[in-house]
Every structure is written in C-alpha cells, then in structure tokens.
Amino acid sequence: MTESRNSAVLAVDGGGTRCRVACDMEGAVHSVETGPANVSSDFEGAIKQINIGFERLAKSVGCRTDDMLHWPSFVGLAGVTDAGIASRLRVSLGLAQARIKDDRPAALRGALGAQDGLIAHCGTGSFLAAQMDGEMRFAGGWGPVLGDEASAQWVGRRALTESLNVMDGVEEETGLTRKLLDRFDGTAGIVGFAGTATPDQFGALAPEVTASARENDAIAKRIMQAGGDYIASMAAKLGWRPDQAFCLTGGIASHYADYLPPEMQSAVLAPLAEPLVGALELAKEIQHEHN
C-alpha cells in the first residue's frame, strides 16, 4: 500500500452542478462526489465542497488527508479565470504539487486522450477546445453574459427573443413561439421571467427548441443553425482540420450535428472518456515531470 500511495495522483473536476474528487493508485481509480464548486460565483463554498471530497476520498482509500494533499494533483474548476484565483485556490486547499486550471483542459483530455482534435462542449454553458501537437487552445466558456454561444441557456434565451420579435411583427409566428408565448402569458411574462432566470432555467427551454427543430419549425431551425455556424466558425479559428478528431460533448451538443458542414459531420466521434478521467491523466503528467 505504501508503494501505491507513493505513485498515486489526485484530481478534482468541479462545476456549478457538482464536484468530483478522484485518485489513481496503481491503476485503481477511486472517486467521490460532492456539491457545486464554481470558484467565481462562490469561492468559499467551492473550497468547502472540495475539502469534503478530500476527506471522503482519504477515508475511502485508507490514508490521511494531509498525506493525500502531497500527491501530484490536477484541479479543474469552473470559475478559474486567471492566475490570481488559481494561486488563491492552491493556498486554500493546501496542495503541494498542483496544477490548477478551469474545467476545460480536463474535458478536452478526457474526450480526446492524447490525439489531436477538437471538442465543442455545449451544456448549460459552452466552449470549444483544441489539442494540437500537445498544445491546448480554448475559446469561449465566459459565461451567459459575455459568451456561451450555442449553449442550452443561449438556445432558450434566443427562443424567447424570437417570440418577442413575433409580437413586434418582424418575425412570422411558428409553433415554437406560440407555445412559449402561451406558456409565459405573453410578452410581460417573458420579460418578467428573463429578468430573474438563471442559466439553468433558460437552458430548461432548450429541449423544446430542439424538438421543434426536428419538426421543421422555421425559428427553431434558425436558432440551431446559428449555433452550428458558431461551432464551425470557432473550430476553423482554432485550427481544426477534417482529418482530426472532433467530439460534441454536453447535453445539447449532439443536436447540432445536422447543422454542421459535411466535413465536420463525418468527423464526429464519441468522446473517449469523461472529464474526471482527463483530470487524472493531467495529474499523471505532473507526476512524470517530478520524477
């Protein structure tokens, strides 16, 4: 067991919904799950959830938490927007050999492994990430106010905007806009909802848009096409080529497949693994650098 611990690595993958803490000890992976861990929206709350995860994981593998904090570690968390937040995290968590980033590198490595390619992640939020010759590049992921194009919340918000355009007489009514206007009791209800809605609440409208698009609703299809165009444009800017791997990850991402250029559609592959696996692989890189 001592030898296993000496070669162990630690990983954290956290976001606005949950936090997962894991270790790899001689090929055996152990993991635990706790609550939300977004360090921009709630730094202290995120620290609390991560520490709970450390304690539970240490107990499950039979070691001291203090010893575990000296293992090579990769921490990928939503809300890590600069080196200052990363440094503050390092101190607060007490990690001795840690690389702290946002949650995008772990998602990229998990989906692609070591191969070159690109992922378009579209869940409640969104980002694109490319891996070329061992280097990672990222675009997006800046949240619902400044970005997150093609995300579920973006789709839901766009649908409400188009419904208001119908009431202004600048768009033709469709089944989707009629449903949304009925649901919110007209324009006042839509405006009132939008004034307090969270990204998750906007995102909860996205399945109605994707379902309407499958039924050839003109406005729904236009929204989905705009999301597909964004993905294709950013992929080109990140240097993706048709001979490279391409993964769609996140709850709404697969719905864009039919709205992508043919060369992207034919390149779509299933992700190799989840972000937590990617975080463990990145922790192993840190381990190799110190050996």
C-alpha positions in Angstrom: 0.0 0.0 0.0 2.9 2.4 0.7 4.2 1.9 -2.8 0.8 2.5 -4.2 0.4 5.8 -2.3 3.8 6.9 -3.4 2.7 6.6 -7.0 -0.8 8.0 -6.5 -2.2 11.1 -8.3 -5.1 13.3 -7.3 -7.7 15.0 -9.5 -10.6 17.4 -9.0 -13.3 18.2 -11.6 -15.8 20.7 -10.4 -18.5 23.0 -11.8 -21.8 24.7 -11.0 -23.6 21.4 -10.5 -21.2 19.1 -8.8 -17.6 18.4 -7.8 -15.8 15.1 -8.2 -12.6 14.2 -6.5 -10.6 11.1 -7.5 -7.3 9.4 -7.2 -5.5 6.8 -9.2 -3.4 4.3 -7.2 -1.6 1.9 -9.4 -4.4 1.8 -11.9 -7.2 1.6 -9.4 -9.4 4.7 -9.6 -11.4 5.8 -6.5 -13.8 8.8 -6.6 -16.3 10.7 -4.6 -18.9 13.3 -5.5 -19.9 16.5 -3.6 -21.8 19.7 -4.3 -21.3 22.7 -6.6 -17.8 24.1 -6.9 -17.6 27.3 -9.0 -14.9 29.5 -7.6 -16.1 32.7 -9.3 -19.6 32.6 -8.0 -18.9 31.1 -4.5 -15.2 30.7 -3.7 -15.7 29.7 -0.1 -18.5 27.3 -0.9 -16.3 25.6 -3.6 -13.4 25.2 -1.1 -15.8 23.6 1.4 -17.1 21.1 -1.2 -13.6 20.2 -2.4 -12.4 19.7 1.2 -15.4 17.5 1.9 -14.3 15.5 -1.2 -10.7 15.2 0.0 -11.9 13.9 3.4 -14.3 11.3 1.9 -11.7 10.1 -0.6 -9.0 9.8 2.0 -11.3 7.8 4.2 -12.3 5.5 1.3 -8.7 4.6 0.4 -7.5 4.5 4.0 -5.0 7.3 4.2 -4.6 10.6 5.9 -5.9 13.7 4.1 -2.7 15.6 4.8 -0.7 12.9 3.1 -3.0 12.9 0.1 -2.5 16.6 -0.4 1.1 16.0 -1.3 0.3 13.8 -4.3 0.7 15.3 -7.8 -2.7 16.9 -8.5 -4.7 18.5 -11.3 -7.6 20.7 -10.3 -10.0 21.7 -13.0 -12.8 24.1 -11.7 -15.4 26.3 -13.3 -14.6 29.9 -12.5 -10.8 29.8 -12.6 -10.4 32.8 -14.8 -6.8 33.9 -14.0 -3.6 33.0 -12.2 -4.7 35.0 -9.1 -7.7 32.8 -8.5 -5.6 29.7 -9.1 -3.0 30.9 -6.6 -5.6 31.6 -4.0 -7.0 28.1 -4.5 -3.6 26.5 -4.2 -3.1 28.1 -0.8 -6.7 27.5 0.4 -6.5 23.8 -0.5 -3.0 23.2 0.8 -1.9 21.2 -2.3 1.8 20.7 -2.6 2.1 19.6 -6.3 -0.9 21.0 -8.0 -1.7 22.5 -11.4 -4.9 24.5 -11.2 -6.9 25.4 -14.3 -10.5 25.9 -15.3 -12.7 22.9 -16.2 -11.9 22.9 -19.9 -8.5 21.1 -20.1 -9.8 18.1 -18.2 -12.8 17.9 -20.6 -10.5 18.1 -23.6 -8.1 15.5 -22.4 -10.9 13.1 -21.3 -12.7 13.3 -24.7 -9.6 13.1 -27.0 -6.9 11.4 -24.9 -3.6 12.3 -26.4 -4.8 12.6 -30.1 -5.1 15.8 -32.0 -8.5 17.2 -32.5 -11.2 19.5 -31.1 -14.3 19.3 -28.8 -17.3 21.5 -28.9 -18.9 21.4 -25.4 -22.4 22.7 -25.3 -24.2 22.1 -22.0 -25.8 24.8 -19.8 -22.6 26.8 -20.9 -20.3 26.3 -23.8 -16.7 26.3 -25.0 -14.5 24.9 -27.8 -11.1 23.4 -27.2 -8.4 22.1 -29.5 -5.4 19.9 -28.9 -2.7 20.1 -31.5 0.8 18.7 -31.1 0.5 18.5 -27.4 -0.7 22.1 -27.0 -4.2 23.1 -25.9 -6.2 26.1 -27.2 -9.5 27.3 -25.9 -12.3 29.6 -27.0 -15.5 30.6 -25.1 -16.6 29.5 -21.7 -17.0 33.1 -20.5 -20.5 32.7 -19.0 -24.0 33.6 -20.0 -23.5 37.4 -20.1 -20.3 37.5 -22.2 -20.5 34.3 -24.2 -21.7 30.7 -24.1 -22.9 30.8 -27.7 -24.6 27.6 -28.7 -25.2 26.6 -25.1 -28.5 25.4 -23.8 -29.1 28.7 -22.0 -28.3 30.6 -25.2 -30.8 28.5 -27.2 -33.5 29.1 -24.6 -32.8 32.8 -24.5 -32.8 33.1 -28.3 -36.2 31.3 -28.4 -37.7 33.9 -26.1 -36.1 36.7 -28.1 -37.6 35.4 -31.3 -41.0 35.1 -29.6 -40.9 38.8 -28.7 -39.9 39.5 -32.3 -43.1 37.8 -33.4 -45.1 40.1 -31.2 -43.3 43.0 -32.8 -44.4 41.8 -36.2 -40.9 41.4 -37.5 -41.0 37.5 -37.5 -43.7 35.1 -38.6 -45.3 33.1 -35.8 -44.3 29.4 -35.5 -45.4 26.6 -33.3 -42.5 27.2 -31.0 -43.1 30.9 -30.5 -46.9 30.3 -30.0 -46.1 27.7 -27.3 -43.7 30.0 -25.5 -46.0 33.0 -25.6 -48.8 30.9 -24.2 -46.6 29.4 -21.5 -45.5 32.8 -20.2 -48.8 34.5 -20.8 -47.4 36.9 -23.4 -44.6 39.4 -23.5 -44.9 40.6 -20.0 -44.4 37.1 -18.7 -41.4 36.5 -20.9 -39.8 39.8 -19.8 -40.5 39.1 -16.2 -39.1 35.6 -16.4 -35.9 36.7 -18.2 -35.3 39.4 -15.5 -34.6 36.8 -12.9 -34.0 33.5 -14.8 -30.8 31.5 -14.1 -28.8 29.9 -16.9 -30.3 26.6 -15.9 -33.8 28.0 -16.2 -33.1 29.4 -19.7 -31.4 26.1 -20.5 -34.6 24.1 -19.5 -36.3 25.6 -22.5 -33.7 24.2 -25.0 -35.3 20.7 -25.3 -38.5 22.4 -26.7 -36.4 24.2 -29.3 -34.5 21.0 -30.4 -37.8 19.1 -30.6 -39.4 21.9 -32.6 -36.4 21.9 -34.9 -36.9 18.2 -35.6 -40.4 19.1 -36.6 -39.1 21.7 -39.1 -40.2 24.7 -37.1 -38.5 27.6 -39.0 -37.4 29.7 -36.0 -36.2 26.7 -34.1 -34.2 25.5 -37.1 -32.7 29.0 -37.5 -31.6 29.1 -33.8 -29.9 25.7 -34.2 -28.3 26.7 -37.4 -26.8 29.8 -35.8 -25.4 27.5 -33.1 -23.9 25.2 -35.6 -22.4 28.1 -37.6 -20.8 29.3 -34.4 -19.2 25.9 -33.7 -17.9 25.6 -37.3 -16.5 29.2 -37.3 -14.7 28.8 -34.0 -13.4 25.3 -35.0 -11.7 26.9 -38.0 -10.2 29.7 -35.9 -8.8 27.1 -33.5 -7.1 25.3 -36.4 -9.2 22.2 -36.6 -8.8 20.1 -39.8 -11.2 17.5 -41.2 -8.6 14.7 -40.7 -8.6 15.3 -37.0 -10.9 14.0 -34.3 -14.0 16.0 -33.4 -16.2 15.4 -30.4 -19.5 17.0 -29.4 -19.9 17.0 -25.6 -22.6 18.3 -23.3 -26.3 17.8 -23.2 -27.3 19.8 -26.3 -24.2 19.4 -28.4 -25.3 16.4 -30.3 -28.3 18.3 -31.6 -26.0 20.5 -33.6 -24.6 17.6 -35.7 -27.1 18.1 -38.6 -26.3 21.8 -38.7 -22.6 21.5 -39.2 -20.7 21.4 -42.5 -20.4 18.0 -44.1 -16.7 17.6 -43.3 -17.5 18.2 -39.6 -20.4 15.8 -39.6 -18.3 13.0 -41.0 -15.6 13.6 -38.4 -17.7 13.4 -35.3 -16.5 10.7 -32.8 -17.8 9.7 -29.4 -15.7 11.1 -26.5 -13.1 8.6 -25.2 -13.8 9.4 -21.6 -15.3 11.8 -19.1 -13.6 15.0 -17.8 -12.6 13.3 -14.5 -10.5 10.8 -16.4 -8.9 13.7 -18.3 -8.1 15.3 -15.0 -6.4 12.2 -13.7 -4.3 11.9 -16.9 -3.2 15.5 -16.5 -2.2 14.8 -12.9 -0.1 11.9 -14.2 1.8 14.4 -16.4 2.6 16.4 -13.3 3.8 13.2 -11.7 6.1 12.4 -14.6 7.5 15.9 -14.6 8.6 15.5 -11.0 10.2 12.0 -11.5 
